[in-house]
Amino acid sequence: MRLPSLGRFLLIATATLATASCSDVPQQPAVMSLAANADSTMGYAVGRILTVEDGKEHSHHPWIFPVYPFDVYLRSTATGQVDRRELEGNGDFAWKLPPGHYQIAGFQAYGPRRIGRIWTSFVVPEPRHIAYVGTLRLEIVQGSGYRFKIDDDFDETMAALKDKIPTASVQPPLKSLMILEPTLGRASSWWSICSERSGLTCDHSYQGLQALKPAGADKGFPLVDSLEPILQWKPPSVGDFTYDVAVYESISVAPARTLRGKLVAYAEGLSDPTWKISPSLDPGRRYEWSVRLRSGDEVSTWSTSGHLTFLVIGFGGGYGQWFGLSTPRH
Protein backbone atom coordinates (compact mmCIF):
# COMPACT_ATOMS: atom_id res chain seq x y z
CA MET A 1 0.00 0.00 0.00
CA ARG A 2 1.22 3.53 -0.74
CA LEU A 3 1.21 5.89 2.20
CA PRO A 4 0.86 9.68 2.15
CA SER A 5 4.08 11.68 2.07
CA LEU A 6 5.53 12.85 5.35
CA GLY A 7 4.65 16.43 4.56
CA ARG A 8 1.00 15.47 4.27
CA PHE A 9 0.78 12.88 6.99
CA LEU A 10 2.62 14.01 10.13
CA LEU A 11 2.17 12.53 13.54
CA ILE A 12 4.13 13.66 16.56
CA ALA A 13 4.02 11.77 19.84
CA THR A 14 6.47 10.91 22.57
CA ALA A 15 8.30 7.68 23.30
CA THR A 16 10.13 6.56 26.41
CA LEU A 17 13.74 5.49 26.21
CA ALA A 18 13.87 1.87 27.31
CA THR A 19 16.40 0.98 30.00
CA ALA A 20 15.38 -2.57 30.91
CA SER A 21 16.27 -5.91 29.37
CA CYS A 22 13.79 -8.25 27.67
CA SER A 23 14.75 -11.40 29.55
CA ASP A 24 11.13 -12.23 30.39
CA VAL A 25 10.04 -12.37 26.74
CA PRO A 26 10.48 -15.67 24.84
CA GLN A 27 13.09 -15.30 22.13
CA GLN A 28 13.54 -17.02 18.78
CA PRO A 29 15.95 -16.29 15.93
CA ALA A 30 14.48 -14.01 13.29
CA VAL A 31 15.63 -16.26 10.43
CA MET A 32 14.96 -19.97 10.82
CA SER A 33 16.03 -22.88 8.65
CA LEU A 34 12.86 -24.08 6.95
CA ALA A 35 14.31 -26.34 4.29
CA ALA A 36 14.42 -29.53 6.34
CA ASN A 37 10.96 -30.94 7.04
CA ALA A 38 7.87 -28.86 6.56
CA ASP A 39 5.50 -29.13 9.54
CA SER A 40 2.02 -29.99 8.31
CA THR A 41 0.44 -27.87 11.07
CA MET A 42 2.51 -24.73 10.54
CA GLY A 43 2.63 -21.90 8.04
CA TYR A 44 5.33 -19.38 7.21
CA ALA A 45 5.57 -15.59 7.28
CA VAL A 46 8.44 -14.16 5.24
CA GLY A 47 9.52 -10.57 4.70
CA ARG A 48 12.07 -8.03 5.78
CA ILE A 49 12.43 -5.45 8.53
CA LEU A 50 14.72 -2.80 7.15
CA THR A 51 16.24 -0.50 9.78
CA VAL A 52 17.62 2.86 8.76
CA GLU A 53 19.35 5.07 11.29
CA ASP A 54 20.31 8.65 10.44
CA GLY A 55 19.94 7.77 6.75
CA LYS A 56 22.15 4.65 6.89
CA GLU A 57 20.81 1.11 6.40
CA HIS A 58 22.03 -1.28 9.07
CA SER A 59 22.99 -4.92 8.99
CA HIS A 60 22.59 -6.77 12.27
CA HIS A 61 25.14 -9.25 13.59
CA PRO A 62 24.04 -10.73 16.95
CA TRP A 63 27.37 -12.16 18.05
CA ILE A 64 28.87 -11.97 21.55
CA PHE A 65 29.16 -8.22 21.04
CA PRO A 66 26.21 -7.42 18.75
CA VAL A 67 26.61 -4.86 15.99
CA TYR A 68 23.46 -2.70 15.75
CA PRO A 69 21.33 -5.12 17.84
CA PHE A 70 17.64 -4.72 17.14
CA ASP A 71 14.60 -6.66 18.36
CA VAL A 72 10.97 -6.69 17.28
CA TYR A 73 8.00 -7.94 19.29
CA LEU A 74 5.70 -10.40 17.55
CA ARG A 75 2.24 -10.90 19.08
CA SER A 76 -0.28 -13.65 18.38
CA THR A 77 -3.87 -12.40 18.30
CA ALA A 78 -5.15 -15.85 19.26
CA THR A 79 -3.05 -16.33 22.39
CA GLY A 80 -1.88 -12.82 23.26
CA GLN A 81 1.67 -14.17 23.59
CA VAL A 82 4.48 -11.74 22.73
CA ASP A 83 7.78 -13.11 21.42
CA ARG A 84 10.97 -11.14 21.00
CA ARG A 85 12.58 -11.68 17.59
CA GLU A 86 16.19 -10.63 17.10
CA LEU A 87 17.02 -9.31 13.64
CA GLU A 88 19.93 -10.79 11.76
CA GLY A 89 21.79 -9.68 8.65
CA ASN A 90 19.79 -7.24 6.53
CA GLY A 91 16.56 -8.02 8.37
CA ASP A 92 15.16 -10.75 6.08
CA PHE A 93 13.03 -13.14 8.13
CA ALA A 94 11.20 -16.44 7.69
CA TRP A 95 9.02 -17.15 10.71
CA LYS A 96 7.46 -20.58 11.14
CA LEU A 97 4.07 -19.95 12.77
CA PRO A 98 0.69 -21.56 13.41
CA PRO A 99 -1.97 -20.20 11.05
CA GLY A 100 -3.63 -17.11 12.46
CA HIS A 101 -3.46 -13.35 12.88
CA TYR A 102 -0.33 -11.59 14.17
CA GLN A 103 0.96 -8.11 14.93
CA ILE A 104 4.46 -6.74 14.88
CA ALA A 105 3.71 -4.82 18.04
CA GLY A 106 6.87 -2.78 18.43
CA PHE A 107 10.64 -2.69 18.49
CA GLN A 108 13.58 -2.22 20.79
CA ALA A 109 16.73 -0.63 19.45
CA TYR A 110 20.02 -0.19 21.26
CA GLY A 111 22.65 2.53 21.34
CA PRO A 112 20.86 4.35 22.89
CA ARG A 113 18.33 1.80 24.05
CA ARG A 114 14.75 2.75 23.24
CA ILE A 115 11.40 1.15 22.59
CA GLY A 116 8.65 2.08 20.12
CA ARG A 117 5.17 0.96 19.11
CA ILE A 118 4.40 -0.19 15.53
CA TRP A 119 1.28 -2.44 15.47
CA THR A 120 1.22 -3.71 11.90
CA SER A 121 -0.96 -6.79 11.26
CA PHE A 122 -0.58 -9.81 8.99
CA VAL A 123 -2.12 -13.24 8.49
CA VAL A 124 -0.63 -16.71 8.12
CA PRO A 125 -3.56 -18.25 6.18
CA GLU A 126 -3.20 -22.03 6.29
CA PRO A 127 -0.77 -24.78 7.26
CA ARG A 128 2.05 -25.33 4.76
CA HIS A 129 1.41 -21.94 3.12
CA ILE A 130 3.98 -19.17 2.79
CA ALA A 131 2.68 -15.64 3.35
CA TYR A 132 4.87 -12.85 2.02
CA VAL A 133 4.10 -9.94 4.39
CA GLY A 134 6.30 -7.22 2.89
CA THR A 135 9.17 -4.99 3.97
CA LEU A 136 8.68 -2.94 7.10
CA ARG A 137 10.94 0.07 6.64
CA LEU A 138 11.73 1.59 10.02
CA GLU A 139 13.68 4.86 9.98
CA ILE A 140 15.20 6.21 13.19
CA VAL A 141 16.65 9.69 13.55
CA GLN A 142 18.85 10.08 16.60
CA GLY A 143 17.43 12.59 19.03
CA SER A 144 14.18 13.22 17.15
CA GLY A 145 12.23 10.01 16.60
CA TYR A 146 11.22 7.32 14.12
CA ARG A 147 8.82 6.64 11.29
CA PHE A 148 7.77 3.50 9.43
CA LYS A 149 5.99 2.30 6.31
CA ILE A 150 5.41 -0.93 4.36
CA ASP A 151 6.96 -1.66 0.95
CA ASP A 152 6.47 -4.53 -1.49
CA ASP A 153 9.84 -6.15 -2.32
CA PHE A 154 8.45 -9.58 -3.15
CA ASP A 155 10.94 -10.72 -5.80
CA GLU A 156 14.00 -9.47 -3.94
CA THR A 157 12.96 -11.00 -0.61
CA MET A 158 11.88 -14.37 -2.02
CA ALA A 159 15.17 -14.64 -3.90
CA ALA A 160 17.15 -13.86 -0.74
CA LEU A 161 15.25 -16.51 1.25
CA LYS A 162 15.03 -19.21 -1.43
CA ASP A 163 17.43 -21.53 0.40
CA LYS A 164 15.51 -21.20 3.67
CA ILE A 165 12.00 -21.92 2.39
CA PRO A 166 10.85 -25.45 1.50
CA THR A 167 9.53 -25.82 -2.02
CA ALA A 168 8.55 -29.43 -2.54
CA SER A 169 6.11 -29.79 0.33
CA VAL A 170 4.79 -26.24 0.78
CA GLN A 171 2.24 -24.34 -1.30
CA PRO A 172 3.51 -21.47 -3.54
CA PRO A 173 3.96 -18.13 -1.75
CA LEU A 174 0.94 -15.87 -1.24
CA LYS A 175 1.32 -12.12 -1.13
CA SER A 176 -0.35 -10.82 2.03
CA LEU A 177 1.22 -7.48 2.94
CA MET A 178 1.17 -6.17 6.47
CA ILE A 179 -1.57 -3.65 7.23
CA LEU A 180 -0.95 -0.47 9.16
CA GLU A 181 -3.30 0.48 11.95
CA PRO A 182 -5.88 2.96 10.58
CA THR A 183 -5.75 6.61 11.56
CA LEU A 184 -7.80 7.14 14.69
CA GLY A 185 -10.82 9.41 14.24
CA ARG A 186 -11.43 12.31 11.85
CA ALA A 187 -8.30 14.34 11.24
CA SER A 188 -7.33 16.63 8.37
CA SER A 189 -4.17 17.88 10.09
CA TRP A 190 -2.13 17.39 13.25
CA TRP A 191 -0.35 19.89 15.47
CA SER A 192 1.81 19.59 18.56
CA ILE A 193 -0.06 19.82 21.83
CA CYS A 194 2.98 21.63 23.21
CA SER A 195 2.65 24.50 20.72
CA GLU A 196 1.42 27.98 21.64
CA ARG A 197 -1.97 27.11 20.20
CA SER A 198 -2.85 24.99 23.26
CA GLY A 199 -1.60 27.45 25.87
CA LEU A 200 -0.12 24.50 27.76
CA THR A 201 3.27 24.42 29.46
CA CYS A 202 5.14 21.22 28.64
CA ASP A 203 7.94 19.97 30.88
CA HIS A 204 9.51 16.70 32.05
CA SER A 205 6.29 15.76 33.87
CA TYR A 206 3.67 16.44 31.20
CA GLN A 207 3.52 16.98 27.47
CA GLY A 208 -0.09 18.03 27.09
CA LEU A 209 -3.11 17.80 29.38
CA GLN A 210 -2.70 16.60 32.96
CA ALA A 211 -4.54 13.46 34.05
CA LEU A 212 -6.61 14.02 37.21
CA LYS A 213 -8.55 10.78 37.50
CA PRO A 214 -7.70 8.08 38.27
CA ALA A 215 -5.12 9.55 40.61
CA GLY A 216 -1.60 8.42 39.75
CA ALA A 217 -2.41 7.65 36.10
CA ASP A 218 0.66 9.63 35.03
CA LYS A 219 3.01 7.45 37.06
CA GLY A 220 1.78 3.90 36.51
CA PHE A 221 -1.33 1.74 36.54
CA PRO A 222 -3.51 2.72 39.52
CA LEU A 223 -6.31 0.30 40.38
CA VAL A 224 -9.80 1.58 39.59
CA ASP A 225 -13.00 0.34 41.26
CA SER A 226 -15.07 -0.25 38.14
CA LEU A 227 -14.88 -1.80 34.67
CA GLU A 228 -16.34 1.46 33.38
CA PRO A 229 -14.09 3.92 35.22
CA ILE A 230 -14.36 7.69 34.86
CA LEU A 231 -11.40 9.51 33.30
CA GLN A 232 -10.79 13.16 34.05
CA TRP A 233 -8.16 15.66 32.92
CA LYS A 234 -7.31 19.32 33.46
CA PRO A 235 -8.66 21.51 30.63
CA PRO A 236 -6.48 24.11 28.90
CA SER A 237 -6.85 27.71 30.02
CA VAL A 238 -7.17 29.08 26.47
CA GLY A 239 -8.84 28.03 23.22
CA ASP A 240 -12.20 26.60 22.26
CA PHE A 241 -11.48 22.88 22.04
CA THR A 242 -13.28 19.58 22.36
CA TYR A 243 -11.54 16.37 23.42
CA ASP A 244 -10.80 12.93 21.98
CA VAL A 245 -10.01 10.04 24.33
CA ALA A 246 -8.50 6.66 23.39
CA VAL A 247 -7.99 3.57 25.56
CA TYR A 248 -5.72 0.68 24.58
CA GLU A 249 -4.78 -2.64 26.13
CA SER A 250 -1.31 -2.55 27.65
CA ILE A 251 1.19 -5.25 26.65
CA SER A 252 4.15 -6.10 28.86
CA VAL A 253 7.30 -6.66 26.80
CA ALA A 254 9.99 -6.33 29.48
CA PRO A 255 10.29 -5.57 33.19
CA ALA A 256 8.58 -2.20 33.71
CA ARG A 257 8.24 -1.74 29.95
CA THR A 258 4.95 -1.80 28.06
CA LEU A 259 3.51 -1.17 24.61
CA ARG A 260 0.02 -0.11 23.70
CA GLY A 261 -1.86 -3.08 22.24
CA LYS A 262 -5.23 -3.03 20.54
CA LEU A 263 -7.70 -0.16 20.77
CA VAL A 264 -10.62 -0.98 23.11
CA ALA A 265 -12.47 2.35 23.48
CA TYR A 266 -12.54 5.72 21.74
CA ALA A 267 -14.61 8.89 22.11
CA GLU A 268 -14.45 11.96 19.87
CA GLY A 269 -15.51 15.58 20.26
CA LEU A 270 -16.26 15.52 24.00
CA SER A 271 -17.26 18.92 25.36
CA ASP A 272 -16.38 18.21 29.01
CA PRO A 273 -12.95 17.18 30.38
CA THR A 274 -14.28 13.89 31.71
CA TRP A 275 -15.46 10.60 30.24
CA LYS A 276 -16.85 7.30 31.51
CA ILE A 277 -15.16 4.53 29.54
CA SER A 278 -17.49 2.56 27.26
CA PRO A 279 -17.69 -0.29 26.41
CA SER A 280 -16.73 -2.01 29.65
CA LEU A 281 -13.13 -3.07 30.14
CA ASP A 282 -12.04 -6.61 31.00
CA PRO A 283 -11.31 -7.52 34.63
CA GLY A 284 -7.75 -7.88 35.87
CA ARG A 285 -6.15 -6.04 32.96
CA ARG A 286 -3.90 -3.04 32.45
CA TYR A 287 -4.81 -0.26 30.04
CA GLU A 288 -3.20 2.88 28.65
CA TRP A 289 -5.18 5.99 27.78
CA SER A 290 -4.72 9.55 26.61
CA VAL A 291 -6.59 12.65 25.53
CA ARG A 292 -6.00 15.13 22.71
CA LEU A 293 -7.45 18.50 21.71
CA ARG A 294 -9.75 18.90 18.71
CA SER A 295 -10.89 21.91 16.70
CA GLY A 296 -13.13 20.71 13.89
CA ASP A 297 -11.04 18.21 11.91
CA GLU A 298 -7.75 19.55 13.27
CA VAL A 299 -6.32 17.55 16.17
CA SER A 300 -3.35 17.86 18.48
CA THR A 301 -0.93 15.12 19.35
CA TRP A 302 -1.82 12.93 22.33
CA SER A 303 -1.06 13.97 25.89
CA THR A 304 1.78 12.08 27.54
CA SER A 305 3.71 12.10 30.76
CA GLY A 306 7.06 11.41 31.99
CA HIS A 307 10.73 11.32 32.11
CA LEU A 308 13.12 10.92 29.18
CA THR A 309 11.33 11.22 25.85
CA PHE A 310 12.03 11.58 22.16
CA LEU A 311 9.74 12.83 19.43
CA VAL A 312 8.05 10.38 17.13
CA ILE A 313 7.33 11.41 13.55
CA GLY A 314 5.70 8.62 11.61
CA PHE A 315 4.03 7.37 8.50
CA GLY A 316 2.25 5.20 11.04
CA GLY A 317 1.66 5.79 14.73
CA GLY A 318 4.24 5.94 17.47
CA TYR A 319 4.58 4.95 21.09
CA GLY A 320 4.41 7.41 23.99
CA GLN A 321 4.28 7.42 27.79
CA TRP A 322 0.50 7.34 28.01
CA PHE A 323 -1.52 7.36 31.24
CA GLY A 324 -2.37 4.03 32.87
CA LEU A 325 -5.00 2.19 34.88
CA SER A 326 -5.66 -1.34 36.16
CA THR A 327 -9.09 -2.93 36.43
CA PRO A 328 -10.28 -5.00 39.42
CA ARG A 329 -10.14 -8.76 39.03
CA HIS A 330 -13.77 -9.26 40.00
Secondary structure, 3 states (H helix, E strand, C coil): CCCCCCCCCCCEEEEECCCCCCCCCCEEECECCCCCCCCCCCEEEEEEEEEEECCEECCEECCCCCECCEEEEEEECCCCCEEEEECCECCEEEEEECCEEEEEEEEEECCCCEEEEEEEEEEECCCCCEEEEEEEEEEEECCCEEEEEEECCHHHHHHHCCCCCCCCCCCCCEECCCEECCCCCCCCEEECCCCHHHCCCCCCCEECCCEEECCCCCCCCCECCCCCCEEEECCCCCCCCEEEEEEEEEEEEECCEEEEEEEEEEEEEECCCEEECCCCCCCCCEEEEEEEEEECCEEECCCEECCCEEEEECCCCCCCCCEEEECCCC
